[in-house]
Amino acid sequence: MGGALNANLRGDCAFRNFVDQCSLMDIGFNGSAFTWKRGQLYERLDRCLANFDWRVAFPEASLTHLNPLKYHHTPILLQLNLGVVRCSYRCPFRFEAVWLTHDEFPEFIQREWKANEPWNQKVGHIKKSLLEWNLNTFGNVFKAKK
């Protein structure tokens, strides 16, 4: 908006052909129609392009044009899953030294460490098992302390 009428034709044919050849689609946006401004010239430069498989994997993904700061560019925010609400009260996993003092700990680790799973799944499984074991074995330490 505010520029020459033929400005959108300069040099973007190659990009449009690339988008067509790769079967990419613009996922759309929420917010202001423009992401860049200089004087009276406004343009939508920033976009989120995705293929069909990505859209199937992230059906709730959305792009939001945020409020501009002091710069010519408007920040954009890509959210992949709007249905997931992060809990701010959850603490990161921490290994507790007191676990090493418990007689059942070595057998517990051997039993819970799944040899036929990929490493990252083993870590996730052992983390979940340790948290449950800790609660059942030691109870809620903070509640007991009160």
C-alpha positions in Angstrom: 0.0 0.0 0.0 1.3 3.4 -0.9 3.9 2.2 -3.5 4.0 1.9 -7.3 1.3 -0.2 -9.0 3.8 -2.6 -10.7 6.1 -2.9 -7.6 4.8 -6.4 -6.8 6.1 -7.7 -10.2 9.7 -6.9 -9.7 11.8 -10.1 -9.4 9.3 -12.3 -7.5 8.4 -14.6 -10.4 11.2 -17.0 -9.4 9.9 -17.1 -5.8 6.3 -17.7 -6.9 7.4 -20.5 -9.2 9.4 -22.0 -6.3 6.3 -21.8 -4.0 4.2 -23.5 -6.7 6.7 -26.2 -7.5 7.0 -27.1 -3.8 3.2 -27.0 -3.3 3.6 -24.5 -0.4 0.6 -22.6 0.9 0.5 -19.4 3.0 -1.1 -20.3 6.4 -2.6 -16.9 6.7 -2.4 -14.5 9.7 -4.1 -12.6 12.5 -3.5 -9.0 13.2 -2.4 -6.1 11.0 -2.3 -6.7 7.2 1.3 -5.3 6.9 4.6 -6.4 8.5 6.8 -3.6 7.2 6.5 0.2 7.0 8.6 3.0 5.8 7.0 6.5 5.5 3.7 6.0 3.7 4.7 2.6 2.1 3.3 -0.5 3.8 4.0 -4.1 2.8 3.4 -7.7 4.0 6.9 -9.1 3.7 6.9 -11.8 6.4 4.9 -15.0 5.8 4.6 -18.5 6.9 4.6 -21.1 4.1 3.9 -24.7 4.7 3.3 -27.9 2.7 0.3 -30.2 3.1 2.1 -32.7 5.4 3.2 -29.9 7.8 -0.4 -28.5 7.9 -1.6 -32.0 8.8 1.0 -32.3 11.5 0.1 -28.8 12.9 -3.6 -28.2 12.0 -4.0 -25.6 14.7 -0.9 -23.6 13.8 -1.5 -19.9 13.4 0.6 -16.8 12.6 0.0 -13.5 14.4 1.4 -10.1 13.4 2.3 -8.5 16.7 2.3 -4.8 17.4 5.2 -3.0 15.8 7.9 -1.7 18.1 10.3 1.2 17.2 11.4 -0.5 14.0 10.1 -0.8 10.4 9.4 -4.5 10.9 6.5 -6.0 12.8 7.4 -9.0 14.9 5.5 -12.2 14.0 4.5 -15.1 16.3 4.0 -18.6 15.0 2.0 -20.8 17.4 1.9 -24.5 16.6 -0.8 -25.7 19.0 -3.3 -23.3 20.5 -5.0 -26.0 22.5 -1.9 -26.6 24.7 -1.7 -24.4 27.8 1.7 -24.5 29.5 1.6 -24.7 33.2 3.9 -22.1 34.7 4.0 -23.7 38.1 5.7 -26.9 36.9 9.3 -27.3 37.9 12.0 -28.9 35.8 13.0 -32.5 36.5 15.8 -32.7 39.1 17.6 -35.8 40.2 17.5 -36.1 44.0 20.6 -37.3 45.8 18.5 -38.9 48.5 17.4 -41.5 45.9 20.9 -43.0 45.9 20.5 -43.7 49.7 17.4 -45.9 49.2 18.0 -49.6 49.2 15.5 -50.3 46.4 16.9 -47.6 44.0 19.4 -49.7 42.1 16.8 -52.5 41.4 14.2 -49.9 40.5 16.5 -48.3 37.9 17.4 -51.7 36.3 13.7 -52.7 36.2 12.5 -49.4 34.7 15.3 -48.9 32.1 13.8 -50.4 29.0 16.6 -51.9 26.9 14.6 -52.2 23.7 13.4 -48.5 23.5 15.4 -45.7 21.8 17.5 -43.6 24.1 15.2 -40.5 24.2 12.2 -42.7 25.0 14.2 -44.4 27.8 15.0 -41.0 29.3 11.3 -39.9 29.2 10.2 -43.2 30.7 12.7 -43.2 33.5 11.9 -39.5 34.3 8.2 -40.3 34.7 8.9 -43.5 36.7 11.3 -41.7 39.0 8.8 -38.9 39.8 6.1 -41.5 40.6 8.6 -43.7 42.6 9.7 -40.6 44.6 6.1 -39.7 45.5 5.3 -43.2 46.5 8.5 -43.8 48.4 9.2 -40.4 50.0 5.8 -38.8 49.8 5.3 -35.1 49.4 8.3 -33.6 51.2 6.9 -30.1 51.1 3.7 -31.2 52.7 5.5 -33.2 55.3 7.8 -30.3 56.1 4.8 -28.0 56.7 
